[in-house]
Amino acid sequence: MSGEWIKMRIDLMEDPAVMQMADKLDVREEAVVGYCHALWSWVSRQCHADSVTGVTLVSLGRRINLPGFPELMCDVGWLEYDDSGELPVIRIPNFERHLSQSAKKRANSALRQSKRRASVTQPSRTERDTSVTREEKRREEKNIHTHTQQAIGFEDQWKQWVEYRFQDTGKRMGEVQQDATLMELTRRGPDKAKRDIAFSILKEAKSILDSDNDFSKRNGTKAQPAEALDL
């Protein structure tokens, strides 16, 4: 019937049993695989359990157009033959696993599942990286916005300081660092916070300086950082 099929391994030509039969027949392994296909196809059509009764190895060899081939399959353990009874019996080891209808159903089910998994589009590495980058950017923007709201009276100057530090170090200020810096600037008051931020950017400082301690106006006295954290 159209559409019938049997299971065969893709590496069958490399099986030692196939190589052994090829040596005895003096043919290539591809030819042995072809005769195996012919024999197993016959078994799939004629065998409804794990054996066929009333068929000899000779008649089976004649059926697949290679006399002696079924005997070779017996030698490698792929067929079993018993002619001790009234009728000869050919048994097929592992028939239930490979050639039965239930085996075909299992194989079809596995194939459908494989196709279903393959049809689910997986995000590419670029897409995943882009997604991660966007998420990080959203977190950074949320973090900056939250802390800017806390910089009451010196919001614009705070944004300038955060951007200056990013341009200087290549990374955003950590949340703990922003909290500590804002706490100190808030303590100083909005007007002084504005002056100190502008002064620190002018001096290319790594932390907020005290603009009242301008060492350039004090005969070499070095300005002292107003915060201890420099993360």
BELUR-V282667 format. One record per residue. N is the residue number from 0. RES is the residue in three letters. SS is DSSP state (H for helix, E for strand, L for the rest). PHI is phi in whole degrees, -180 to 180 (NA if undefined). NEAR is the number of other ideal C-beta (glycine too) atoms within 12 Angstrom. Layout:
# BELUR-V282667
n-><N;N>
res-><RES;RES>
ss-><SS;SS>
phi-><PHI;PHI>
near-><NEAR;NEAR>
This chain:
# BELUR-V282667
n-><0;1;2;3;4;5;6;7;8;9;10;11;12;13;14;15;16;17;18;19;20;21;22;23;24;25;26;27;28;29;30;31;32;33;34;35;36;37;38;39;40;41;42;43;44;45;46;47;48;49;50;51;52;53;54;55;56;57;58;59;60;61;62;63;64;65;66;67;68;69;70;71;72;73;74;75;76;77;78;79;80;81;82;83;84;85;86;87;88;89;90;91;92;93;94;95;96;97;98;99;100;101;102;103;104;105;106;107;108;109;110;111;112;113;114;115;116;117;118;119;120;121;122;123;124;125;126;127;128;129;130;131;132;133;134;135;136;137;138;139;140;141;142;143;144;145;146;147;148;149;150;151;152;153;154;155;156;157;158;159;160;161;162;163;164;165;166;167;168;169;170;171;172;173;174;175;176;177;178;179;180;181;182;183;184;185;186;187;188;189;190;191;192;193;194;195;196;197;198;199;200;201;202;203;204;205;206;207;208;209;210;211;212;213;214;215;216;217;218;219;220;221;222;223;224;225;226;227;228;229;230>
res-><MET;SER;GLY;GLU;TRP;ILE;LYS;MET;ARG;ILE;ASP;LEU;MET;GLU;ASP;PRO;ALA;VAL;MET;GLN;MET;ALA;ASP;LYS;LEU;ASP;VAL;ARG;GLU;GLU;ALA;VAL;VAL;GLY;TYR;CYS;HIS;ALA;LEU;TRP;SER;TRP;VAL;SER;ARG;GLN;CYS;HIS;ALA;ASP;SER;VAL;THR;GLY;VAL;THR;LEU;VAL;SER;LEU;GLY;ARG;ARG;ILE;ASN;LEU;PRO;GLY;PHE;PRO;GLU;LEU;MET;CYS;ASP;VAL;GLY;TRP;LEU;GLU;TYR;ASP;ASP;SER;GLY;GLU;LEU;PRO;VAL;ILE;ARG;ILE;PRO;ASN;PHE;GLU;ARG;HIS;LEU;SER;GLN;SER;ALA;LYS;LYS;ARG;ALA;ASN;SER;ALA;LEU;ARG;GLN;SER;LYS;ARG;ARG;ALA;SER;VAL;THR;GLN;PRO;SER;ARG;THR;GLU;ARG;ASP;THR;SER;VAL;THR;ARG;GLU;GLU;LYS;ARG;ARG;GLU;GLU;LYS;ASN;ILE;HIS;THR;HIS;THR;GLN;GLN;ALA;ILE;GLY;PHE;GLU;ASP;GLN;TRP;LYS;GLN;TRP;VAL;GLU;TYR;ARG;PHE;GLN;ASP;THR;GLY;LYS;ARG;MET;GLY;GLU;VAL;GLN;GLN;ASP;ALA;THR;LEU;MET;GLU;LEU;THR;ARG;ARG;GLY;PRO;ASP;LYS;ALA;LYS;ARG;ASP;ILE;ALA;PHE;SER;ILE;LEU;LYS;GLU;ALA;LYS;SER;ILE;LEU;ASP;SER;ASP;ASN;ASP;PHE;SER;LYS;ARG;ASN;GLY;THR;LYS;ALA;GLN;PRO;ALA;GLU;ALA;LEU;ASP;LEU>
ss-><L;L;L;L;L;L;L;L;L;L;L;H;H;H;L;H;H;H;H;H;H;H;H;H;H;L;L;L;H;H;H;H;H;H;H;H;H;H;H;H;H;H;H;H;H;H;L;L;L;L;E;E;E;L;L;L;H;H;H;H;H;H;H;L;L;L;L;L;H;H;H;H;H;H;H;L;L;L;L;E;E;E;L;L;L;L;L;L;E;E;E;L;L;L;H;H;H;H;L;L;H;H;H;H;H;H;H;H;H;H;H;H;H;H;H;H;H;H;H;L;L;L;L;L;H;H;H;H;H;H;H;H;H;H;H;H;H;H;H;H;H;H;H;H;H;H;H;H;H;H;L;L;L;L;H;H;H;H;H;H;H;H;H;H;H;H;H;H;H;L;L;L;L;L;H;H;H;H;H;H;H;H;H;H;H;H;H;H;L;H;H;H;H;H;H;H;H;H;H;H;H;H;L;L;L;L;L;L;E;L;H;H;H;L;H;H;H;L;L;L;L;L;L;L;E;L;L;L;L;L;L>
phi-><NA;-60;95;-70;-154;-134;-82;-143;-70;-74;-104;-60;-63;-90;-67;-55;-64;-65;-65;-63;-66;-64;-64;-69;-90;60;-133;-77;-61;-59;-68;-62;-60;-64;-69;-62;-62;-63;-69;-68;-65;-63;-60;-61;-81;-104;-102;-114;-132;-123;-155;-126;-104;91;-117;-91;-63;-65;-68;-69;-63;-66;-66;-94;69;-149;-56;93;-68;-60;-64;-64;-67;-66;-61;-93;88;-92;-139;-129;-129;-134;-116;-82;-94;-65;-124;-69;-131;-105;-107;-116;-59;60;-59;-63;-75;-118;-117;-75;-65;-67;-64;-67;-64;-64;-65;-63;-63;-64;-66;-63;-64;-63;-66;-65;-65;-67;-77;-78;-68;-93;-65;-69;-62;-63;-65;-64;-62;-63;-63;-62;-62;-64;-64;-62;-64;-63;-65;-62;-64;-65;-63;-63;-63;-62;-72;-63;-64;-83;-85;-68;93;-143;-59;-64;-66;-65;-60;-62;-67;-61;-69;-61;-66;-66;-67;-78;-106;83;-144;-75;-65;-70;-62;-65;-64;-65;-60;-66;-66;-64;-62;-69;-66;-63;-62;-75;98;-59;-64;-70;-59;-61;-65;-68;-66;-62;-65;-67;-66;-60;-87;54;-79;-93;-146;-69;-96;-96;-65;-76;-110;-77;-64;-70;-107;-127;53;89;-71;-76;-67;-101;-60;-87;-135;-89;-80;-144;-84>
near-><7;4;6;14;20;26;29;22;17;9;12;26;23;15;21;17;26;32;22;18;36;27;17;19;26;10;21;16;24;17;21;34;27;25;33;38;26;26;39;36;22;29;35;26;18;22;28;17;18;22;25;32;20;16;29;23;30;19;19;34;27;18;24;29;16;27;18;21;37;38;24;32;35;26;20;24;18;33;38;24;30;20;19;8;11;9;14;23;23;36;27;36;22;18;29;20;15;27;36;23;21;17;23;22;14;18;22;17;14;15;16;14;14;13;12;11;12;11;10;10;8;10;12;10;10;10;13;13;13;14;15;15;14;14;14;16;15;14;16;23;17;16;24;28;18;18;32;24;17;23;31;18;21;31;23;18;32;36;23;23;39;37;20;25;31;19;15;19;18;8;14;25;34;20;21;16;27;34;21;25;40;35;21;27;38;23;16;28;15;21;15;24;35;26;25;38;40;24;30;36;27;18;23;14;30;23;32;45;34;28;29;17;22;23;18;15;12;13;8;9;13;15;24;20;22;30;30;15;22;20;19>
